[in-house]
Amino acid sequence: MTRWPQFVKIEQMTITTLDLNGLKCPLPALRTRKALGRLQRGARLLVLASDPMAAIDIPHAIHETGDRLIEQTRNEENLSFLIEKS
């Protein structure tokens, strides 16, 4: 009996980028929350911010909305957050 390979449908994931560089607290967290409200479940949002307080505020906002923080990175100038809408 020959077994045929099973094919899995792979959907292309779209990541929406939200550039919040230059905005100060509490605007990055507020705009992140607003952007997440417009996304469908499973969509991803990449947030870029320059305010050091965003490292605290954005993860806290994500926790409150019940969404998932996939990755948080920091370099000399910017922070980035990859979020998945739950």
PyMOL commands that set and color helices and strands:
alter all, ss='L'
color gray80, all
select helices_A, chain A and resi 27-38+54-65
alter helices_A, ss='H'
color red, helices_A
select strands_A, chain A and resi 15-20+44-49+68-74+79-84
alter strands_A, ss='S'
color yellow, strands_A
deselect
rebuild
show_as cartoon
